Amino acid sequence: MSRALPKYNKRRIALIGGASAVVLSGAIIAGSALAGQTSKSGGQGATTKAASPGTVNCPAVAPSLPAIPASAKAEVDRNLTLLNTQIAEADKRLVDTVGQGGPNFIQNAILGPLKDKRVATINRIATAIGRTAAKPVGLDSLAPCTLNAAGGGAAATPTIPASAPAATAAPAAGSGSGSGVVGTISCPDVASSLPAIPASARAEVDRNLALLNTQISEANTRLVNTAGQGGANFVQNAILGPLADKRTSTIDRIAIAIGRTAAKPQGLGSLAVCALNK
């Protein structure tokens, strides 16, 4: 009995010692893994921070509004708030989709849909004001937004560089190499194709004729600001095509205004298409 006890104690000590070694080894392995995760996590954080997607910059709408009638104040304020919400949602989507898609992903998936939302919201603002006062026109030019790369400060509204041709001026003929001259947009004149305008339609027709000029000026500005971008069809797809769509809608409004009290003019849609003067 006395001889068996030491052997039992030896086995017991060996088992305890072995278990301790396993626990210690497990602690060392776990500690090493944790240290590795911490290091890896820190590295990922540094990478994410370096790949800042930037922020969305949109023109302010409120400063461009006329006096707002009291009856429209609540609706206008709701839609101005919605414009801010749309920008915040676009900024969040920039962060959530960083690194996704190709070179045109941000334009096609974020800035493009944001512009569509802003057009609808801005139109509701103009409609609300127009119920009891003169409806503001030309606000659609405030719908497109740009990207401030790497989260930079708010970008100023794009301006035409001093070295570029004026928006409505034709490029100088025989000006040497002509490097940097992007051309201007030429559109058919609508006013000269209109019939006699009833007095009741004069104000609306004049507003839309002015809007046609604004649309051409904006397209010329975009020509300058996007010089060298895109492929062979960029100007047609990104500038002339959208301009034709805008002009079609504006010309239709002119024809409808005249048609309320006189014969509605026909065939004006052919005047919507513009060309590039290089």
WOQUI-V696463 format. One record per pair of residues at least 24 apart in sequence whose C-alpha atoms are under 6 Angstrom apart, sorted by sequence separation. I is the first residue (numbers start at 1). J is the second residue. D is the distance in whole Angstrom. If there is no record, write none. Layout:
((I/J/D) (I/J/D))
//
This chain:
((119/143/5) (248/272/5) (118/143/5) (247/272/5) (115/143/5) (244/272/5) (115/144/5) (244/273/5) (56/91/6) (55/91/6) (184/220/6) (76/125/5) (205/254/5) (167/217/6) (167/220/5) (167/221/6) (72/128/5) (201/257/5) (72/129/6) (201/258/6) (138/211/6) (59/142/6) (188/271/5) (58/145/4) (187/274/4) (57/145/6) (186/274/6) (57/146/5) (186/275/5) (56/146/6) (57/147/6) (185/275/6) (56/147/5) (185/276/5) (55/147/6) (56/148/6) (184/276/6) (185/277/6) (55/148/5) (184/277/5) (54/148/5) (183/277/5) (54/149/4) (183/278/4) (54/150/4) (55/151/5) (53/150/6) (54/151/4) (52/150/5))
//
